[in-house]
């Protein structure tokens, strides 16, 4: 075990283990929020006609208070409306005036991801594993294209509408003495109120 301080490096979420599935989704033109690699996205109920792939479901970055069972997965690729890869999708990207562009999303309901907790107010402890938590941070780096999204540690609770279920600790961030995982620990998570599953954890 280790009680070494962990580095604060919010980096969004990354698929952990085998990539089970990835599919393309659309982003509405003049998007209200910039989209970065590693951000969790949710389906907002509309489908857009795209120039390259026909009709595709539209997604936006997840924020606190999403409707139950609307989360789709994590962005692992971004392209503009001409299907040219993008480092990130800036806010108010016009695209072709229907779509700003496309995002490739790891969207299988059983997909495991790794993400950092924020240590805000309190850190996630060993007894919290198995519980849902919300996420925080929809901004990102315009240099790396990576999201700053992380697990909001002080929201962990048995609530089915919270964004992710914490299922384990990253093997390199071992539990420290006293059972707490420590501020900025990385955890393994699954999307909890998933669009393609009704098996959300929590009351």
Secondary structure, DSSP 4 states (H G I P E B T S, - for coil): ---PPPP------EEESS----EEEEEESS-SS-B-BT-EEEEEEEEEEETTTEEEEEEEE--TTPPTT-EEEEEEEEEETT--B-S-B-TT--TTSSEEEEEEEE--TT-EEEEEB--SSS--BGGGTT-EEEEE---B-TTT-BB--EEEEEEEES-TTSSEEEEEE-TTS---TTSB--TT-EEEEEESSBTT-S-----
